[in-house]
Amino acid sequence: MSLAEAMKACPAIAILRSSSAARYGEVSDVVVAAGFRAVEFTFSAPDVTDALRAYAARKQDDVALGAGTVTTVEQARRAVDAGATYLISPAVCVEVIEEGARLGVPVLPGALTPTEILQAWRAGATMVKVFPASAMGGPAYLKAVRGPLPEIPLVPTGGIDADNAGAYLAAGAVGVGVGSPLVADACEPGGDLDALAERARALVAAVNTAGGTP
């Protein structure tokens, strides 16, 4: 499943970040069972390439698997080679955007100001990750940015949970990225997967209601 298709099915990306990717596959199983259709394995973990390859080999066909915190061409190549079908960066890394185009995968660079957002779009971004979304006023800021830049698909990330995700979609976001408010300790040894499942179901219900998905 492509990222665009996944976002239509459920307009949210589950962001997995930890010092180790050992539980990324297990955590992905939980959030996918709850209704997520896009997961992101971040390069904060040194073993993320192995985790990407292992999960790509067994994941459901209707799940889009991406790599996050991609800041170099080398990381982009490793991620796609391991099975990632989209790339996400924390900033406007033009070389990553260009490499993603060469590899044939969508790239969502991180940007915050209108200038950065437009720069990312003109460089070839598929969507723009507005990060950190909560730092500049949340949904109201997103709505204000979309006024002069309505053609750019925005995916706010940072500080988003089940309580405010719907407001971001109502403000014009095509989807949201959800990290620690969703995952919490689940990626850590002994992390609570039952609590993760509850948060994931709540988040999916919130975004599907706001996005009009049954």
Salt bridges, closest charged atoms under 4 A:
GLU26 OE1 - ARG23 NE 3.43
ASP29 OD1 - ARG58 NH1 3.05
ASP62 OD2 - ARG37 NE 3.30
GLU74 OE1 - ARG78 NH1 3.52
ASP81 OD2 - ARG53 NH2 3.20
GLU99 OE2 - ARG77 NE 2.96
GLU99 OE2 - ARG102 NH2 2.66
